[in-house]
Amino acid sequence: MPSSTPTVLSRDAIVTLGSKLAPSAVVLGRLRMLMQTADSDMEEIVNLIRLDPALTFHVIRMSNSILFGVRARNDSLEGAVSRVGFRNVYQLVGLAATHQVCQRDLVAYRLKAGRMWENAVATAAAAEVFALPAGIDPGLAYATGLLRAIGRVIIDAVACEKVYPGEAEWPLVSDWERATFGITSTEVTAVLLEHWRFPAELVDAVRVHHEPFSEPASNVSACVLNLACGVSARFGLDLPGEVGHWQRSEAKLTLAGVTETMIEDCTEKAWAHYLALCASVG
């Protein structure tokens, strides 16, 4: 059991660690704002991505995927953006940013980097599919799926050999996090996304997606993310200590605008979308 006095992560510490461990996520937030500006052009998008050399490398590499009908190899960022189009470049930047975050195993969670990556991509794919019947922005839904668990990376960095003992002792990892660190990884993620100026809708969705009805106001985006996490779990790509949050209910289905029959159809589409996203990474 954790000690009675948890190690409390301050907001400043969270922001400092986030800027160090997930710098490309900042670019994703700024890219979204830029793409929503009517007079944005390719040069502005290219200049923003170019601020992060690692991100630039990954976007160029992924633009050479066979999914984009490659005829000749491309070696420039301008060529990458032109080849894949604005919508797809947002997806690629999101994948590249997530890949950057998922580079190392999270010892505090007994979590392999590969599983963290798979869960993020699968959840993003499912959230984007569910966004349509729910009537919310697919791009925002996609980003919530990719970024929702980066708080685990921050907590792992300060864990000091504290390790989640597993679901037998702590069925919900969020309870263990709060008892051990004074804050949950979901709350850490929300702090970072707010600092990076992601839309309030996205921040709130991530913050309450474990319990979408925990606040008086209905949160459709949080409900969509919750259902998407459940789909990832059905794929066998769940993260430790979360499965208890993903029980489907009539209230969740109603808020998200789906039926049990639609869930099955969306799950099939999400799996196909997940495979396509993984293939684009190569």
C-alpha positions in Angstrom: 0.0 0.0 0.0 1.2 3.6 -0.6 2.5 5.7 2.3 -0.1 7.9 4.1 1.6 11.0 2.7 1.5 11.0 -1.1 4.1 12.7 -3.3 2.2 15.7 -4.7 3.1 16.8 -8.2 2.9 20.6 -8.6 1.5 22.3 -11.7 4.9 23.8 -12.4 6.6 20.4 -12.2 3.9 18.9 -14.6 4.4 21.6 -17.2 8.2 21.4 -17.0 8.2 17.6 -17.4 5.6 17.8 -20.1 7.6 20.2 -22.2 10.6 17.9 -21.9 8.9 14.6 -22.5 6.2 15.5 -25.0 7.3 18.6 -27.0 5.6 17.5 -30.2 2.2 17.5 -28.5 2.6 21.3 -28.3 2.9 21.5 -32.0 -0.2 19.4 -32.5 -2.3 21.9 -30.5 -1.0 24.8 -32.4 -1.5 23.0 -35.7 -5.1 22.5 -34.9 -5.6 26.2 -34.2 -3.8 27.1 -37.4 -5.8 24.7 -39.5 -9.1 26.2 -38.2 -8.0 29.7 -39.4 -9.6 30.3 -42.8 -6.6 32.0 -44.4 -4.0 29.5 -43.2 -1.7 28.3 -46.0 0.7 25.4 -46.5 3.8 27.6 -45.7 2.5 28.4 -42.2 1.8 24.7 -41.5 5.2 23.7 -42.8 6.9 26.4 -40.7 5.1 25.2 -37.6 6.0 21.6 -38.0 9.6 22.5 -38.9 10.1 23.9 -35.4 10.4 20.3 -34.2 13.2 18.5 -36.1 12.1 15.0 -34.8 8.5 15.7 -35.8 9.6 16.9 -39.2 11.6 13.6 -39.8 8.6 11.4 -38.8 6.1 13.3 -41.0 8.4 13.1 -44.0 9.0 9.4 -43.4 5.3 8.6 -42.9 4.3 10.6 -46.1 6.2 7.9 -48.1 3.7 5.3 -46.9 2.0 3.3 -49.6 -1.3 4.5 -48.2 -0.7 7.8 -49.9 -0.1 6.3 -53.3 3.6 6.8 -53.3 5.1 7.0 -56.8 8.4 8.7 -56.0 10.2 9.1 -52.7 9.7 12.4 -51.0 12.4 14.0 -48.8 10.9 17.4 -48.0 8.4 18.6 -45.5 6.7 20.7 -48.2 6.3 17.6 -50.3 5.0 15.7 -47.4 2.2 18.2 -46.6 1.3 18.6 -50.3 1.2 14.8 -50.7 -1.0 13.9 -47.8 -3.2 16.9 -47.6 -4.2 19.1 -44.6 -6.5 16.6 -42.9 -4.0 13.8 -43.2 -1.1 15.9 -42.1 -3.0 16.5 -38.8 -3.3 12.8 -38.3 0.3 12.2 -39.1 1.5 14.9 -36.7 -0.7 13.4 -34.0 0.8 10.0 -34.7 4.4 11.3 -34.7 3.8 13.3 -31.5 2.4 10.2 -29.8 5.2 8.0 -31.1 7.6 10.5 -29.5 5.9 10.2 -26.1 5.8 6.4 -26.3 9.5 5.8 -26.6 10.2 4.1 -23.2 8.5 1.5 -21.0 6.7 3.0 -18.0 8.2 1.0 -15.1 5.7 2.5 -12.5 2.8 1.0 -14.5 4.6 -2.2 -15.7 3.6 -0.9 -19.1 5.5 -1.5 -22.3 6.0 1.4 -24.7 4.5 -0.6 -27.5 1.3 -1.2 -25.6 1.0 2.5 -24.7 1.4 3.4 -28.4 -1.1 0.7 -29.5 -3.7 1.9 -27.0 -3.3 5.5 -28.0 -3.7 4.8 -31.7 -6.6 2.4 -31.2 -8.4 4.8 -28.9 -7.9 7.7 -31.3 -9.2 5.6 -34.2 -12.3 4.6 -32.3 -13.0 8.1 -31.0 -12.8 9.5 -34.5 -15.3 6.9 -35.7 -17.7 7.6 -32.8 -17.5 11.3 -33.3 -19.8 11.2 -36.4 -22.9 9.8 -34.7 -22.2 11.9 -31.6 -22.1 15.0 -33.7 -18.7 16.2 -32.4 -15.5 17.3 -34.1 -13.7 14.2 -35.4 -10.3 15.9 -35.2 -10.8 16.8 -31.5 -12.0 13.2 -30.8 -8.9 11.8 -32.5 -6.6 14.0 -30.4 -8.3 13.1 -27.1 -7.6 9.4 -27.9 -4.0 10.0 -28.8 -3.2 12.3 -25.8 -5.4 11.1 -23.0 -2.7 8.9 -21.2 0.4 11.1 -21.5 0.0 11.9 -17.8 1.2 8.4 -17.1 4.5 9.3 -18.7 4.9 12.3 -16.4 4.0 10.3 -13.3 6.4 7.5 -14.3 9.2 10.1 -14.5 8.8 11.0 -10.9 7.7 7.7 -9.4 11.0 7.0 -7.6 10.5 3.2 -7.7 6.9 3.4 -6.7 5.1 0.7 -8.8 1.4 0.1 -9.5 0.8 -3.3 -7.8 -1.9 -4.4 -10.1 -5.7 -4.7 -10.4 -6.0 -7.3 -7.7 -4.9 -4.8 -5.0 -6.0 -1.6 -6.8 -8.7 -2.3 -9.4 -8.6 1.3 -10.6 -5.2 2.7 -11.3 -6.5 6.2 -10.7 -7.2 5.4 -7.0 -3.6 4.2 -6.7 -2.3 7.3 -8.4 -4.2 9.7 -6.1 -3.1 7.8 -3.0 0.5 7.7 -4.1 1.0 11.0 -5.9 -1.9 13.2 -4.8 -3.1 13.4 -8.4 -4.3 11.1 -11.2 -2.6 10.7 -14.5 -5.8 12.0 -16.2 -5.6 15.2 -14.2 -2.0 15.5 -15.1 -2.9 15.2 -18.8 -5.6 17.9 -18.4 -3.1 20.3 -16.8 -0.7 19.8 -19.8 -3.4 20.1 -22.5 -4.7 23.3 -20.9 -1.2 24.8 -20.6 -0.6 23.9 -24.3 -3.9 25.8 -25.2 -5.8 22.9 -26.5 -9.6 23.6 -26.7 -11.5 23.5 -23.5 -13.8 20.9 -24.9 -10.8 18.5 -25.4 -9.3 19.3 -22.0 -12.6 18.6 -20.2 -13.3 15.4 -22.2 -9.9 14.0 -21.1 -10.3 15.2 -17.5 -13.6 13.4 -16.9 -13.6 10.6 -19.5 -13.2 7.9 -16.8 -16.6 9.0 -15.4 -18.5 11.0 -18.0 -21.4 11.7 -15.7 -19.4 12.9 -12.8 -20.3 16.5 -13.4 -23.8 18.1 -13.7 -23.3 19.2 -17.4 -23.4 16.4 -20.0 -20.1 15.9 -21.7 -20.6 14.2 -25.1 -16.9 14.3 -25.9 -16.0 12.6 -22.6 -18.6 9.9 -23.3 -17.2 9.3 -26.8 -13.7 8.9 -25.4 -15.0 6.6 -22.7 -16.7 4.3 -25.3 -13.6 4.5 -27.5 -11.4 3.3 -24.6 -13.8 0.4 -24.2 -13.4 -0.5 -27.8 -9.6 -0.5 -27.4 -10.0 -2.8 -24.4 -12.1 -5.1 -26.7 -9.2 -5.2 -29.1 -7.0 -6.4 -26.2 -5.1 -3.2 -26.1 -6.2 -1.8 -22.8 -4.0 -0.2 -20.2 -3.6 -1.6 -16.6 -6.1 -0.5 -14.1 -8.8 1.0 -16.3 -11.2 -1.7 -17.5 -13.6 -0.9 -14.7 -14.3 2.5 -16.2 -15.4 1.2 -19.6 -18.7 -0.6 -18.7 -21.3 0.4 -21.4 -24.6 1.8 -20.2 -27.8 3.0 -21.8 -26.9 6.5 -20.6 -23.6 6.5 -22.3 -25.0 5.1 -25.5 -27.8 7.7 -25.5 -25.4 10.6 -24.9 -23.1 9.4 -27.6 -25.9 8.9 -30.1 -25.3 5.2 -30.7 -27.1 2.0 -30.2 -25.7 -1.5 -29.4 -26.0 -2.4 -33.0 -24.2 0.8 -34.1 -21.5 0.0 -31.5 -20.6 -3.2 -33.4 -20.5 -1.4 -36.7 -18.3 1.4 -35.2 -16.0 -1.2 -33.7 -15.4 -2.8 -37.0 -14.7 0.5 -38.6 -12.4 1.5 -35.8 -10.3 -1.6 -36.2 -9.9 -0.9 -39.9 -9.0 2.7 -39.1 -6.5 1.6 -36.5 -4.8 -0.8 -38.9 -4.6 2.0 -41.5 -3.1 4.4 -39.0 -0.5 1.9 -37.9 0.4 1.1 -41.5 1.0 4.8 -42.2 3.7 4.8 -39.5 5.4 1.9 -41.3 
